[in-house]
Amino acid sequence: MKKMMLRLFSMSATLLVTASAFAQDGAAGDSDAGVKAIAAALAIGIAAFGGALGQGRAAAAALEGIARNPNATDKMFTPLILSLALIESLVIYALVIAFVVGG
């Protein structure tokens, strides 16, 4: 008798839970649109802020190195441009992710 009651309870509990889960399926519109927009804005905002800080520090370090040793300008220029391009590519990658999340 206990097994029968357990089976009946588990089947009725399953039916009650799935009925309420499927009731949300017909909602008109995207209820997560606001959260997605905030997430996309935060992603690009934080990435742009971090990229600007990184570029500023890289340029400051390169200019300080050039000021200390002007003969090393040619050796510092290529790694500086490469690092600035990589920093900028990370910001662009964050922009792409923000478009994917927001859209």
TORKOLTI-66926 format. One record per atom (N, C-alpha, C): x, y, z; residue in three letters. Coordinates in pm, whole numbers, plus 32768, in hexadecimal, padded with zeros to 4 digits. Layout:
N
XYZALA ...
END
This chain:
103
80517F898000MET 800080008000MET 8057807F8000MET 80C8807A8048LYS 811F80EF804DLYS 815E810C7FC5LYS 817F80A07F7DLYS 81BA80B37EF9LYS 815480F37E9ALYS 80D980CA7EA4MET 807181027E4EMET 805B81977E6DMET 805A81BC7EEBMET 804982487F12MET 80C1829C7EE5MET 813982647EF0LEU 81B182AA7EC3LEU 81AE82C17E2DLEU 8185825C7DE2ARG 817B826B7D51ARG 811282D37D2BARG 809F82CE7D6ELEU 8034832E7D53LEU 806183BD7D74LEU 80A383CD7DE3PHE 80D484527E0APHE 813D84857DA9PHE 819B84317D81SER 8204845E7D26SER 81CC84807C9CSER 816884347C6DMET 812C84537BECMET 80DB84D47BF3MET 809084E87C5CSER 804285637C66SER 809C85DD7C7BSER 810885CE7CC5ALA 8165863C7CD7ALA 81A786617C53ALA 81CA85FD7C04THR 820686167B81THR 81A5865E7B25THR 812986347B24LEU 80C586757AD0LEU 80AB87057AFBLEU 80AB871F7B7CLEU 809387A77BADLEU 810788037B8ALEU 818087D27B97VAL 81F688257B7BVAL 820188427AE6VAL 81EC87DE7A91THR 81F787F67A01THR 8188884F79CETHR 8113884A7A07ALA 80A788A279DBALA 80C9893479F5ALA 810389517A67SER 812889DC7A82SER 81A18A067A30SER 81FA89AA7A0EALA 826E89CC79BCALA 824489EB792DALA 81E6899D78F6PHE 81BA89B6786EPHE 815B8A2C7865PHE 81258A5A78D3ALA 80CC8ACD78D0ALA 811A8B4C78ADALA 819A8B5178C7GLN 81EC8BC678A9GLN 82188BC97817GLN 82008B6077CDASP 82318B577744ASP 81F08BBA76E5ASP 81738BDC76FAGLY 812C8C31769CGLY 81378CC476B8GLY 81988CF07704ALA 81A58D7D7727ALA 81C88DCE76AAALA 81878E3F769AALA 81A28E957627ALA 82178EF17647ALA 827F8EEB75F7GLY 82F28F41760CGLY 83608EFD765CGLY 83D18F3E765FASP 84468F0976A5ASP 84518F4C772DASP 843F8EFF7796SER 84428F38781CSER 84D18F587849SER 85348F227805ASP 85C08F39782AASP 86018FA877D9ASP 85B48FF3778EALA 85EE90597736ALA 863790C57786ALA 85FE90EF77F6GLY 863E91567848GLY 86C091267884GLY 86C090AB78B3VAL 8739907378EFVAL 87A690627886VAL 87809037780ELYS 87E1902877A2LYS 881D90AF777ALYS 87C991167776ALA 87FB919B7752ALA 885C91CF77BBALA 883D91BA783AILE 889791E578A5ILE 891A9197789FILE 891291147884ALA 898B90C2787BALA 89E290EF7806ALA 89A5910E7794ALA 89F2913B7721ALA 8A3391C2773DALA 89E9921C777DALA 8A2192A0779DALA 8A9492957800ALA 8A84923F7864LEU 8AF1922C78C4LEU 8B6B91ED7883LEU 8B54918D782AALA 8BC4914A77E7ALA 8C1791AD7796ALA 8BD791FF7746ILE 8C23925B76F2ILE 8C5C92CD7746ILE 8C1592F777AEGLY 8C4793617804GLY 8CC49339784FGLY 8CC192C3788BILE 8D35929278D5ILE 8DAA92777877ILE 8D8C923F7801ALA 8DF7922377A1ALA 8E3892A3776EALA 8DE693087751ALA 8E1F93877721ALA 8E7093CA778EALA 8E4093C5780APHE 8E8A94017879PHE 8F1093BA788FPHE 8F0C93347890GLY 8F8892E878A2GLY 8FE892FA782EGLY 8FB392FF77B4GLY 900893157740GLY 904B939D7741GLY 8FFF9403776BALA 903894897772ALA 90A5949177DDALA 908E9450784ELEU 90F6944D78B6LEU 917394047885LEU 915F93937843GLY 91D09347780FGLY 921E939477A6GLY 91D993D6774CGLN 921E942376E5GLN 9267949A7721GLN 922B94D97783GLY 926D954977C5GLY 92EC951F780CGLY 92E594AF7851ARG 935D94807898ARG 93C994527837ARG 93A1941177CAALA 940493E47767ALA 9449945C7726ALA 93FB94C07702ALA 9436953676C3ALA 948F95837725ALA 9463958C77A3ALA 94B495D27808ALA 9539958A781FALA 953495057824ALA 95AF94B97839ALA 960D94C777C0ALA 95D494C47748ALA 962794D376D1ALA 9666955E76CAALA 961895C476E8LEU 9650964C76E5LEU 96B996607751LEU 96A5962377C4GLU 970B962D782EGLU 978B95E67803GLU 977C957277C3GLY 97F2952B7793GLY 983B95777727GLY 97F195B776CFILE 982F96077665ILE 9874968176A0ILE 983796BC7707ALA 987597317747ALA 98F7970B778DALA 98FD969477C5ARG 997896697809ARG 99E5964177A7ARG 99BB96047737ASN 9A1D95D576D5ASN 99E795F27648ASN 9A0496677612PRO 99CE968B758DPRO 99FE9630751CPRO 9A6E95EC752FASN 9AA1959274C7ASN 9A4E951374B9ASN 99FC94F5751CALA 99AC947A7519ALA 9921948F74E0ALA 990B950174A0THR 988695207469THR 985994B97403THR 98B4949273A8ASP 988E94317341ASP 986E93A8737CASP 98B3938173E7LYS 989A92FF7426LYS 981992FE7476LYS 97EC937274A5MET 9772937A74F6MET 96F5939174A1MET 970693C7742BPHE 969293EF73DCPHE 963D937873B0PHE 967B9311737BTHR 9631929E7348THR 95E7925373B7THR 962892337429PRO 95DC91F17495PRO 956B924974CCPRO 958092CE74CDLEU 9517932874FCLEU 949E932374A1LEU 94B3932C7420ILE 9444932873C0ILE 93FE92A073C6ILE 944B923473D3LEU 941091AF73DDLEU 93BC91A1745BLEU 93EE91D274CBSER 93A091C87547SER 9324921E7542SER 932D92957506LEU 92B692E974F9LEU 924D92A8749FLEU 927A92657436ALA 921C921F73DDALA 91D891AB7425ALA 922491617476LEU 91E890F274C1LEU 918591237529LEU 91A69190756CILE 914991C875CEILE 90C991F37588ILE 90D592347516GLU 9060926274CCGLU 900E91ED7497GLU 905191807471SER 9007910B7441SER 8FB390CD74B1SER 8FE390D2752CLEU 8F93909F759ALEU 8F1790F575B1LEU 8F239177759EVAL 8EAE91CF75ACVAL 8E4A91B4753CVAL 8E7C919E74C4ILE 8E23917F7453ILE 8DE090F87469ILE 8E28909874A2TYR 8DED901574C3TYR 8D7D90277529TYR 8D8F907D758BALA 8D25909875ECALA 8CAD90D975A9ALA 8CC4912D7546LEU 8C57916A74FCLEU 8C07910174B0LEU 8C4B90A17474VAL 8C079035742DVAL 8BB48FE2748FVAL 8BEC8FC37502ILE 8BA38F777568ILE 8B298FC67598ILE 8B38904A75A6ALA 8AC7909D75D0ALA 8A58909B7567ALA 8A7C909A74E6PHE 8A179090747EPHE 89D190087482PHE 8A1D8F9E749CVAL 89E18F1874A1VAL 89838F0E7518VAL 89AB8F41758BVAL 89578F3A7603VAL 88DD8F9475F4VAL 88F0900A75BDGLY 8882906975B0GLY 881F90477543GLY 884B8FFE74E0GLY 87F48FE3746CGLY 87B38F647474GLY 
END
